[in-house]
Amino acid sequence: MQIIPLELSQTTFFCPVTGEQLLSEDHYHSSPATLFHFIDIEGGDLINPTPEIELLYNEALDEISKGMHDNHKFKYDYSDEAKAFDILVHIKLNDKANYVLFEICNSGIACGPISSTVFIGLDMNYTPILKPSETFKKDFENCFVDFENYETILYNATLIQPTKEGYAIFMEDALGCGGFYFINTIEDWETIVPALVLLDYINQDYTTIAVETFKDIKKVYDNYFSAWIYENLPENFTADLNGILTDYKIVFFGKVIDLFEAKCEFSIELLEEFEGTPQEDAGRFLTFLSGYTKN
């Protein structure tokens, strides 16, 4: 455990790990990274210790009462409680390199010079453990801060003019109505795909969605959005995404050039409705695709 002495004229101190206020006038607060507070008033008092710290401190108290550390050179020796705290810090937590003890001395003038010391132990390696929903929300918002505007994003994707080199997505709702979304650039991909992944869940309270559902959403999100996949889509993309959508389904997701030939049932339907031959009139076929909908 590393020890950092501080002399402060004020009575405030903030956790360097979480940013939460730990010390204010007459109050001692704990953050999730806090191991304990110890104040030197009236012999010493251990405040809000973690279960591990409380166990070690009680062990030290018992050892002090039995005289097991009589030969120890105490830094804090004004009471048995202070001696136990000394043993806790300098022996029992000695090998905890990520633990830091802030020794905060406040001084002032009352009827004469006065001072008191507060000891705050912190785990500088503390990492918050988030619930699956919180983890997903954090990841998603960091990558796509304007996610609540997904309807506008999807609408704008219907206005993108298709190219033979790009990708096309055709989605239908429960009534069989649908339309195209086109992806021609990395920027298009970065906005459309997150909106698709969260299509059914984006306006819901995160805490009401089942953990297993979140795991499925996060799997699709991590595999296909965070990886920035664009040139080569995994074959199971459509199946995985349809697996988490409930009000919509993806009928086609692939290269626009694949729509020029009857490789699947959907492209057969398109070619039957288009008057002409796509290979001979590519420009007009792309225009046809950009305006194609099912009502």
C-alpha positions in Angstrom: 0.0 0.0 0.0 1.3 3.4 -1.0 1.0 6.3 1.5 0.5 9.9 0.3 0.5 12.6 3.0 -1.6 15.7 2.2 -2.0 19.0 4.2 -5.3 20.6 3.2 -6.7 23.9 4.4 -10.2 22.9 3.2 -12.3 19.9 4.4 -13.1 18.6 0.9 -11.5 15.7 -0.9 -12.7 13.9 -4.0 -12.1 10.3 -5.1 -9.4 10.3 -7.8 -10.9 7.1 -9.2 -14.6 7.9 -9.5 -14.7 11.6 -8.9 -17.1 11.3 -6.0 -16.8 13.6 -3.0 -15.3 11.6 -0.1 -14.7 14.2 2.5 -16.7 17.3 3.6 -17.1 19.1 6.8 -18.1 16.6 9.6 -19.0 14.0 7.0 -17.2 11.0 5.5 -18.5 9.5 2.2 -17.5 6.4 0.4 -17.2 5.8 -3.3 -17.2 2.3 -4.8 -13.3 2.5 -4.8 -13.1 3.4 -1.1 -11.6 0.7 1.2 -12.0 2.6 4.4 -11.9 5.9 6.3 -9.9 6.2 9.6 -10.0 9.2 11.8 -7.6 9.8 14.7 -10.1 11.4 17.1 -10.6 9.7 20.5 -8.1 7.0 19.8 -9.1 6.3 16.3 -12.2 5.0 14.5 -12.4 2.8 11.3 -15.4 4.0 9.2 -17.1 2.2 6.3 -14.5 -0.5 5.8 -15.0 -3.1 3.1 -15.6 -6.6 4.5 -12.0 -7.7 3.6 -10.6 -4.6 5.4 -12.8 -5.0 8.4 -11.7 -8.7 8.8 -8.0 -7.7 8.6 -8.4 -4.8 11.0 -10.2 -7.0 13.6 -7.4 -9.5 13.2 -4.8 -6.8 13.9 -6.8 -5.6 17.0 -6.8 -9.2 18.3 -3.1 -9.5 17.7 -2.3 -6.2 19.4 -4.3 -7.3 22.5 -2.2 -10.5 22.6 1.1 -8.6 22.3 2.0 -10.1 19.0 3.4 -6.9 17.6 5.2 -5.5 20.6 8.5 -5.2 18.7 6.9 -3.3 15.8 8.0 0.3 15.3 4.6 2.0 15.3 4.0 5.2 13.4 0.5 5.4 14.9 0.8 4.4 18.6 -1.7 6.6 20.5 -4.2 3.8 21.1 -4.8 0.1 20.4 -7.1 1.1 17.6 -4.3 3.2 16.1 -1.8 0.4 16.5 -4.2 -2.0 14.8 -4.6 0.5 11.9 -0.8 0.7 11.7 -0.5 -3.0 11.4 -3.3 -3.1 8.8 -1.6 -0.5 6.6 2.0 -1.4 7.0 1.9 -5.2 7.3 -1.4 -6.7 6.2 -1.9 -4.4 3.1 1.8 -3.9 2.5 1.9 -5.9 -0.8 -1.2 -4.3 -2.3 0.5 -2.0 -4.8 -2.8 -0.7 -6.2 -4.0 0.4 -2.8 -3.3 4.0 -1.8 -3.6 5.6 1.6 -4.3 9.3 1.6 -3.2 10.8 5.0 -5.0 14.1 5.0 -4.2 16.6 7.7 -6.5 19.5 8.4 -5.2 22.3 10.6 -6.6 25.6 11.9 -7.1 27.8 14.9 -9.7 27.6 17.6 -8.7 28.4 21.1 -5.3 27.5 19.8 -3.7 25.6 17.0 -5.7 22.4 16.2 -5.3 19.7 13.7 -6.8 16.3 12.8 -6.0 13.6 10.4 -8.3 11.6 8.2 -7.0 8.5 6.5 -8.7 7.4 3.3 -7.8 4.1 1.7 -8.6 3.7 -2.0 -8.3 0.9 -4.6 -6.8 2.8 -7.5 -7.4 -0.2 -9.7 -11.2 -0.2 -9.1 -13.2 -1.0 -12.2 -17.0 -0.6 -12.0 -19.0 -3.8 -12.7 -21.8 -2.9 -14.9 -25.0 -4.8 -15.6 -25.4 -6.1 -19.1 -27.9 -3.4 -19.9 -25.7 -0.7 -18.5 -22.6 -2.0 -20.3 -24.5 -2.1 -23.7 -25.9 1.4 -23.1 -22.5 2.8 -22.3 -20.9 1.1 -25.4 -23.6 2.2 -27.7 -23.8 5.8 -26.6 -20.1 6.2 -26.8 -20.1 5.0 -30.4 -23.3 6.5 -31.5 -24.3 9.5 -29.3 -27.3 10.5 -31.4 -29.0 7.1 -31.3 -32.4 8.4 -30.3 -32.6 10.1 -33.7 -32.6 6.7 -35.4 -35.9 7.2 -37.2 -34.4 10.2 -39.1 -31.3 8.1 -39.8 -33.4 5.3 -41.3 -35.4 7.8 -43.3 -32.3 9.5 -44.7 -31.0 6.0 -45.7 -34.0 5.7 -48.0 -32.9 8.8 -49.8 -29.4 7.6 -50.5 -29.0 6.8 -54.2 -27.8 3.2 -54.7 -24.6 2.4 -56.6 -23.6 -1.0 -58.0 -20.6 -1.0 -55.6 -22.7 -0.4 -52.5 -25.0 -2.4 -50.3 -28.8 -2.6 -50.0 -31.1 -3.5 -47.1 -34.7 -4.2 -47.7 -36.9 -4.4 -44.6 -40.6 -5.3 -44.1 -42.8 -4.6 -41.1 -45.4 -7.1 -39.7 -47.9 -6.0 -42.4 -45.5 -6.8 -45.3 -44.8 -3.1 -46.1 -41.2 -2.2 -46.7 -38.5 -0.3 -48.5 -34.9 0.0 -49.3 -32.0 1.4 -47.3 -28.7 1.9 -49.1 -25.2 1.9 -47.8 -22.5 3.3 -50.2 -19.9 4.6 -47.8 -18.3 3.8 -44.4 -20.2 6.8 -43.0 -23.5 5.4 -44.2 -22.6 2.1 -42.5 -21.7 3.8 -39.2 -25.0 5.4 -38.9 -27.5 2.9 -40.4 -26.3 -0.3 -38.8 -26.6 0.8 -35.1 -30.1 2.1 -35.9 -31.0 -1.3 -37.3 -29.6 -3.2 -34.4 -31.5 -1.1 -31.9 -34.7 -0.7 -34.0 -37.1 -2.4 -31.6 -35.5 -1.5 -28.4 -34.0 2.0 -28.6 -36.9 3.9 -26.9 -37.4 1.3 -24.2 -36.3 1.5 -20.6 -33.0 -0.4 -20.6 -33.8 -2.0 -17.2 -37.0 -3.7 -18.5 -35.3 -5.6 -21.3 -34.4 -9.2 -20.5 -30.7 -9.9 -20.0 -30.7 -12.6 -22.6 -32.2 -10.2 -25.1 -29.4 -7.7 -24.4 -26.8 -10.4 -24.9 -28.3 -11.1 -28.3 -28.3 -7.4 -29.2 -24.8 -6.9 -28.0 -23.6 -9.9 -29.9 -24.9 -8.4 -33.2 -23.7 -5.0 -32.2 -20.1 -6.1 -31.4 -19.8 -8.5 -34.3 -21.0 -6.2 -37.1 -20.9 -2.6 -35.9 -17.9 -2.4 -33.6 -15.8 -4.5 -36.0 -16.5 -1.9 -38.8 -17.2 -4.7 -41.2 -18.1 -3.4 -44.6 -16.3 -5.1 -47.5 -17.2 -8.7 -46.5 -20.4 -9.2 -44.5 -20.7 -12.5 -42.5 -23.3 -14.8 -44.1 -25.3 -15.0 -40.9 -25.7 -11.2 -40.5 -29.3 -11.2 -41.7 -30.3 -14.2 -39.5 -28.7 -12.8 -36.4 -30.3 -9.4 -36.9 -33.7 -10.9 -37.7 -33.3 -12.9 -34.5 -33.4 -9.8 -32.3 -36.0 -7.8 -34.3 -39.6 -8.4 -33.5 -41.6 -5.8 -35.4 -39.5 -5.9 -38.6 -37.6 -8.4 -40.6 -34.8 -8.0 -43.1 -35.7 -9.5 -46.5 -32.5 -8.7 -48.3 -29.1 -7.5 -47.1 -26.2 -7.7 -49.6 -24.5 -6.1 -52.5 -26.5 -4.1 -54.9 -25.0 -5.9 -57.8 -26.6 -9.1 -56.5 -30.0 -7.5 -57.3 -29.1 -7.4 -61.0 -29.4 -11.2 -61.2 -32.1 -13.6 -60.1 -30.1 -15.2 -57.2 -32.8 -15.2 -54.7 -36.6 -15.0 -54.4 -36.4 -11.2 -53.6 -34.3 -10.4 -56.7 -36.7 -12.5 -58.9 -39.6 -10.3 -57.7 -37.7 -7.2 -58.5 -36.7 -8.3 -62.0 -40.3 -9.3 -62.7 -41.5 -5.8 -61.9 -38.7 -4.0 -63.7 -39.4 -3.4 -67.4 -36.1 -4.0 -69.1 -32.8 -5.8 -68.5 -30.7 -4.5 -65.6 -27.4 -5.4 -67.3 -28.3 -3.3 -70.3 -29.8 -0.4 -68.5 -28.1 -0.2 -65.1 -28.8 3.4 -64.5 -32.6 3.0 -64.9 -32.5 -0.1 -62.8 -30.8 1.7 -59.9 -33.4 4.5 -60.2 -36.1 1.8 -60.0 -34.5 0.4 -56.8 -34.3 3.7 -55.2 -38.0 4.2 -55.5 -39.1 0.6 -54.9 -41.4 -0.1 -52.0 -44.0 -2.6 -50.9 -47.3 -1.4 -49.5 
